[in-house]
Amino acid sequence: LLFDNFYSNGVQTTRAVLASLYGVLPKHDRVSVQGGEPHTSLIGLPDLAAAHGYEPSYFHNGSLSFRNKSAFFSDKRFGEVHGVKDMRTRYNLKDDGNSWGVFDEYLFSYHLEWLNSQENPTFSVLFTVSTHHPWVLPSDKVLFQFSDVEDTDYRRYLQTISYVDHQIGEYVAGLQDVGLYNESLIVLLSDNGQPMGEKGNYILQSGLSDEHTHIPLLILAPGLLGESGRISTIGSHIDLMPTIMDLMGWSGLNHGLGDSLLRELDPNRVIYTSNPFQQGFYSVLSNQSRQSFENGKSDEGEFFDLKSRYD
């Protein structure tokens, strides 16, 4: 299932973690819950998975100390938490990555090996780093040059996107090789968007338009879904948990604020996004428009007529 009208509720990874895994909107504050209050009690997808016989685990090819990842995930029913040090040790790596960690291929290989050794059903969260700024790949990992793109930042961005897309394909092929693909539900989504010069902006923490928050959501679940399809209902991170609950047939205590995107919803429903940095925008977004407001710092705001753009 491809969800082509999906948005992040914020502009940083830590805010996506809160919204997508626990169904609640991120604070409109520079310090996220994960970074500033990692032991906050939350009830979400890891708890539901554990209650239905799945063992939660977390894998990240970057630092577990950055933004209190280790403290946050270890405190939230994730029985196993693996980071870049584990992957460097496993593959005897030193510099095969960027400033954020090792390349994504090692994350996917590491998880495939781990997954194939498990006896019980698992619920795993994988956080990648290769598509993060500064979008640097060694020459032997660049699959497409995009030489017709003049902007060097945008070219590197496209190169890393194509690299990670290829690695996801390798990961899916690996699941097929060991007979797990048809028994898996795989959710592919982004934490936030990335401005690439639209409206003259390359900075994620500045402004709040589609370039900051319009993200992909793709669910692969051949054993559950049957035929492929496309859903254009407007949704956001907080809608992920109820959507997964519908797919899996789960019920249970949670404090999510979203709706399942598999159900018939009000076509005029709205979603909320925020950016607490710089101007401090927050916005209300529908199928027709995005109305963005500055957070009390001035009377200025922005209005985007999305319906006329898509028409």
Salt bridges, closest charged atoms under 4 A:
ASP4 OD2 - ARG230 NH1 3.20
GLU37 OE2 - LYS27 NZ 2.81
ASP47 OD1 - ARG77 NE 2.90
ASP75 OD2 - HIS39 ND1 3.46
ASP75 OD2 - LYS76 NZ 3.47
GLU80 OE1 - HIS82 NE2 2.79
GLU105 OE1 - LYS141 NZ 2.87
GLU113 OE1 - ARG90 NE 2.90
ASP153 OD1 - ARG156 NH2 2.87
GLU170 OE2 - HIS166 NE2 3.97
ASP210 OD1 - ARG290 NH2 3.37
ASP210 OD2 - ARG309 NH2 2.91
GLU211 OE1 - LYS199 NZ 2.93
ASP239 OD1 - ARG269 NH2 3.24
ASP246 OD2 - ARG263 NE 2.80
ASP259 OD2 - ARG269 NH2 2.72
ASP311 OD2 - LYS307 NZ 2.99
